[in-house]
């Protein structure tokens, strides 16, 4: 299997897409996209969050608007579909994500694509996770989080070409992002509570517990 790494920047890597160009289709689990801040070429001070990439609107200058590169992004009709992401039931190590499914644009005359799944990425200081999700899902419980940690969560659609013999079998779709903070550890209940002294005005006690 021959695997290529495409960069979104000509000279400076900001994000990459893994895909296969052999005759057999690439397993979904082998597809990957790295969500990083996007640095516009020819402008040292212009950075955009990764969810601005392939959103249907060029954010870099018109002459170098590679954040909407047609070699990587799906056609604009696909990118303009809303993608709403929410997080609920947050605990010390998990969060329940839900999102909108979008509308399949079957029969697009110039570039027919099929929704093939979602790239889910979570980043915090010292912890990053990536998941590739089935296209039929509209919810997912993330259970690998660390307590009392702030995460940037990004969910991105990706598509595959329904025609055979193409050089770019995968295209990136729109992304949605949110921030969340997990809860702290839940302390254990006290064990072996003992009263050691009593009086008219106060009562002293000791207990052993695991925290």
C-alpha positions in Angstrom: 0.0 0.0 0.0 1.3 3.4 -1.0 0.5 6.1 1.5 1.0 9.9 1.0 1.1 12.7 3.4 -0.5 15.9 2.0 0.4 19.2 3.6 -1.9 22.2 3.6 1.1 24.5 3.4 3.7 24.6 0.7 6.7 25.1 3.0 5.4 24.9 6.5 3.2 22.0 7.8 0.1 22.9 9.7 -2.0 19.8 9.2 -1.9 16.6 7.2 -4.2 14.1 5.6 -3.3 10.4 5.3 -4.9 8.4 2.5 -4.1 5.6 0.1 -4.0 5.9 -3.7 -3.9 2.2 -4.6 -6.7 0.3 -6.3 -8.3 -1.0 -3.1 -10.2 1.3 -0.9 -8.5 2.6 2.3 -10.0 1.3 5.6 -11.6 4.2 7.5 -9.4 3.6 10.5 -6.3 4.4 8.4 -7.6 7.8 7.4 -6.4 10.6 9.6 -6.3 14.4 9.8 -4.2 16.4 12.2 -6.1 19.5 13.6 -3.6 22.3 14.2 -3.6 26.1 13.9 -3.4 27.1 10.2 -0.7 29.5 9.2 -1.4 31.5 6.1 1.5 31.5 3.6 3.3 34.8 3.1 2.0 36.2 6.4 4.0 35.5 9.5 1.4 36.8 11.9 -1.8 35.3 10.5 -3.0 32.1 12.1 -6.5 30.6 12.1 -8.0 27.8 14.2 -8.1 24.5 12.3 -11.9 24.5 12.1 -11.6 27.5 9.7 -9.9 25.2 7.2 -12.4 23.9 4.6 -15.4 25.9 5.9 -16.3 27.4 2.5 -14.8 30.8 3.2 -11.2 31.8 2.3 -9.6 33.3 5.4 -6.1 33.9 4.0 -5.4 36.5 1.4 -7.0 35.8 -2.0 -3.6 35.1 -3.6 -2.7 32.3 -1.1 -6.1 31.1 0.2 -4.9 27.6 0.7 -7.2 27.1 3.7 -9.8 26.3 1.0 -7.5 24.4 -1.3 -9.7 22.4 -3.8 -7.0 19.6 -3.7 -7.9 18.9 -0.1 -11.3 20.4 0.6 -14.7 19.1 -0.7 -16.6 21.4 -3.1 -18.1 24.5 -1.5 -21.7 23.1 -1.6 -20.6 20.4 0.9 -18.7 22.9 3.1 -21.6 25.2 3.6 -23.7 22.6 5.4 -24.1 23.4 9.0 -22.3 21.2 11.6 -23.4 21.9 15.2 -21.5 20.2 18.0 -22.6 20.1 21.7 -21.2 18.5 24.8 -23.4 17.2 27.7 -23.1 15.0 30.7 -19.5 16.0 31.4 -17.8 14.0 34.2 -14.3 13.8 35.5 -13.2 11.5 32.6 -15.9 11.7 29.9 -18.2 13.9 27.8 -21.2 13.0 25.6 -21.0 14.7 22.2 -23.9 15.2 19.8 -23.9 16.8 16.4 -26.1 17.5 13.3 -25.9 15.0 10.5 -26.1 17.4 7.5 -27.7 16.6 4.2 -26.3 14.2 1.7 -25.6 16.0 -1.6 -26.0 13.0 -3.8 -25.8 13.5 -7.5 -23.5 16.6 -7.4 -22.8 16.9 -11.1 -19.2 18.1 -11.1 -17.8 16.2 -8.1 -20.0 13.4 -6.5 -19.0 12.7 -3.0 -20.2 10.4 -0.2 -20.0 11.2 3.5 -17.5 8.6 4.8 -17.2 9.5 8.5 -15.9 12.1 11.0 -12.5 12.9 12.4 -12.8 13.6 16.1 -9.8 15.3 17.8 -9.3 16.4 21.4 -6.4 18.5 22.6 -5.3 19.7 26.0 -1.9 20.3 27.6 -0.2 17.0 27.7 -3.1 14.9 26.2 -4.3 14.5 22.7 -6.7 11.9 21.3 -8.0 11.2 17.8 -10.9 9.0 16.7 -12.3 8.1 13.3 -16.1 7.7 13.5 -18.7 6.1 11.3 -20.8 8.4 9.0 -24.1 7.2 10.5 -23.2 8.5 14.0 -24.7 11.7 15.4 -23.5 11.1 19.0 -20.4 9.7 20.8 -19.3 9.3 24.4 -15.7 10.3 24.8 -14.4 8.3 27.8 -10.7 8.8 27.7 -10.5 12.3 29.3 -8.4 13.4 32.2 -9.9 15.0 35.3 -10.1 18.8 35.8 -8.6 19.4 32.3 -9.7 21.9 29.6 -10.1 20.3 26.1 -10.5 21.7 22.6 -12.7 19.3 20.8 -13.0 19.3 17.0 -15.3 17.2 14.8 -14.8 17.2 11.0 -16.7 15.5 8.2 -14.7 13.8 5.5 -15.9 12.5 2.1 -14.8 9.9 -0.5 -15.1 10.1 -4.2 -17.8 7.8 -5.6 -16.0 7.6 -8.9 -13.1 5.1 -9.6 -9.6 6.0 -10.7 -9.3 9.4 -9.0 -6.0 10.8 -7.7 -7.6 12.3 -4.5 -10.0 9.7 -3.1 -10.7 11.7 0.0 -11.8 15.3 0.7 -12.1 17.2 4.0 -15.5 18.7 5.0 -16.6 21.3 7.4 -15.5 21.2 11.1 -17.1 22.3 14.3 -15.2 23.0 17.6 -16.0 23.6 21.2 -14.1 23.9 24.5 -15.0 21.9 27.7 -13.5 21.3 31.1 -13.9 18.0 32.9 -14.8 17.7 36.5 -12.3 17.1 39.3 -11.9 13.7 40.9 -14.8 12.6 43.1 -13.6 12.0 46.6 -14.4 8.7 48.2 -16.9 8.4 51.1 -15.3 8.5 54.6 -14.6 5.1 56.1 -14.3 4.0 59.8 -15.8 7.1 61.4 -15.0 7.2 65.1 -16.1 9.6 67.8 -13.1 10.3 70.1 -14.6 12.8 72.5 -17.8 14.6 73.2 -18.9 17.6 75.2 -21.7 20.0 75.6 -20.4 22.4 73.0 -18.3 20.3 70.6 -17.8 16.9 69.2 -14.5 15.7 67.7 -14.2 12.8 65.3 -11.7 11.2 63.0 -12.1 9.1 59.9 -10.1 7.3 57.4 -10.8 7.6 53.7 -9.2 7.3 50.3 -8.8 10.3 48.2 
